[in-house]
Amino acid sequence: MASLDWIVLGLFCVALIGVIFWVLRKKDKDTTDYFLAGRDATWLAIGASIFASNIGSEHLVGLAGTGATSGMAYAHWEMHGWMILILGWLFVPFYARSGVFTMPEFLERRYDSKSRSFLSIISLVSYVLTKVAVTVYAGGVVFKDVFNIEYVTIFNQQVDFFWVSAIGLVFLTGLYTVFGGMKAVLYTSVLQTPILLAGSVAIVVIGLTQLGGWGNLMEIVRATDVTYLNDAGEVIYRSTTDNMASLMRSPNDPEYPWTGVILGSAIIGFWYWCTDQFIVQRVLSGRDQKQSRRGTIFGAYLKLTPVFLFLIPGMIAFALKQQGSLDFATNDAAFSTLVKELLPKGFTGIVVGGILAALMSSLASLFNSSSMLFTVDFYEKLRPNASQKHYVMVGRIATVVIVILGILWIPVMKGIGKVLYEYLQDVQSLLAPGIAAVFLLGVLSKRTTPTAGFTGLVVGFVLGMLRLGLNIYYGDTVADGFIYELIVAPNWLHYEIFLFALVILLIIVISFFTKPKDPALIQGLYFGSATAEQRAITRASWSKWDVINSIIIISIIVAFYIYFW
């Protein structure tokens, strides 16, 4: 990078350090302060944190790589602003009434302690398999490409710069998260979000200028048929109707058939945005329902941008490669190659700052969420009389262990052979169905029983992990046999929908034969059970402007689907 780029990056780091020191001056009094910022966050901090936590470096690497590989196929997952609205309008009241710290704790209130413990296990496993591994891997890939450093010498040993940059950033992010808690996560996100957006906008504008405008981009991608190759480079599928700009693809598409995408992306979206601790913890920190809901509306606006700021740059990189003016070895290197080859002095520093912000915000949210899950849902049960200081210390240790496990998983993840973002969604499609079904039926009906909820969690997780294990075992090998045909062979989205429907059916059937929880114990935790006072509080928390902004967001999403249909 040029000197100007280093100056720009240095200014960002100085500003970040300033925010961190400001946060650290606000001493954490107890676990509520440390894990939920004292439940005093405003809509601006909540919305920015929702966005910054979601948009990590895996988007810069993985989503751009997917854009270069498959075009618009993954836009469905990124147009989930409407799902964040469901979090704000439907689930915030339930979560606020419960007064919980964690999503497993909510399940205990709605079902029983077994469901709480098992969801905690599932959540921590998911952090290892996805959030930690993917984020650290993506950070290493980007910085290795941007700085163009292959190896560094440490203690007379050559070490891959991938690991140096990835683990170094993990360490730096961990320092301020461990000591600053949720306040550090929220308020650094307020700084990191505009930097991330500015860097990505620069890539889009300069990339489109280099390409000759939006029209040229659409001309190239619409002239490119959807094609899938095997490891030998042989064509295994070529569409006669779909191109890279196609959002809705043929039912015969081996990866993204519309029959799977519509419901499959929604299941993942519901799990991630409405039930996952990683995201919901941001709204739990809100001052009241009004601030939490408006935070989700602001976050939904921000969530409309990734398609344009991350996926489309991948398509731009593909188009430039088709023109012969850009080259990159793998599709996951598409974004970093754009940064290196196209950006003028100064802009590279902004983009690198954006990448740094993305990595740090995602990791910071992860660190805080994982430490909270372990401490509140496991350790406090074992040591209920320990001091608040002791609980915070245990949470910090748990975070370190989770990060180490995630780093150890990276070689396995790389061996699966998928584009990064495809890997992320593939694993999430196996984790989401059971959890989504249990939460959905739990808030819809008081008749859903604790036994049914726990069974749904276990069956959904076991069948999901079974497919993941078999995918790793078989790799790209096509095999015969009942197990392979039933679990491995189906399209990943169709399997996700099957698993979701199976768990839904299982919960309903078991609920008919088992005892429901006493309605008095779950007052306000399912539809139709709120008291008059609770309904009044919820009604006072929104105005016509919240409704208008929500309608605007949905209208933008509908317009997007119409354009790319």
Secondary structure, 3 states (H helix, E strand, C coil): CCHHHHHHHHHHHHHHHHHHHHHHCCCCCCHHHHHHHHHCECHHHHHHHHHHHHCCHHHHHHHHHHHHHHHHHHHHHHCCHHHHHHHHHHHHHHHHHHCCCCHHHHHHHHCCHHHHHHHHHHHHHHHHHHHHHHHHHHHHHHHHHHHCCCEEEECCEEEEHHHHHHHHHHHHHHHHHHHHHHHHHHHHHHHHHHHHHHHHHHHHHHHHHHHCCHHHHHHHHHCCEEEEECCCCCEEEEEEEEECCCCCECCCCCCCEHHHHHHHHHHHHHHHHHHCHHHHHHHHCECCHHHHHHHHHHHHHHHCCHHHHHHHHHHHHHHHHHHCCCCCCCHHHHHHHHHHHHCCCCHHHHHHHHHHHHHHHHHHHHHHHHHHHHHHHHHHHHCCCCCHHHHHHHHHHHHHHHHHHHHHHHHHHHHHCCCHHHHHHHHHHHHHHHHHHHHHHHHHCCCCCHHHHHHHHHHHHHHHHHHHHHHHHHCCCCCCCHHHHHHHCCCHHHHHHHHHHHHHHHHHHHHHHCCCCCHHHHCCCCCCCCCHHHHHHHHHCCCHHHHHHHHHHHHHHHHHHHHHC
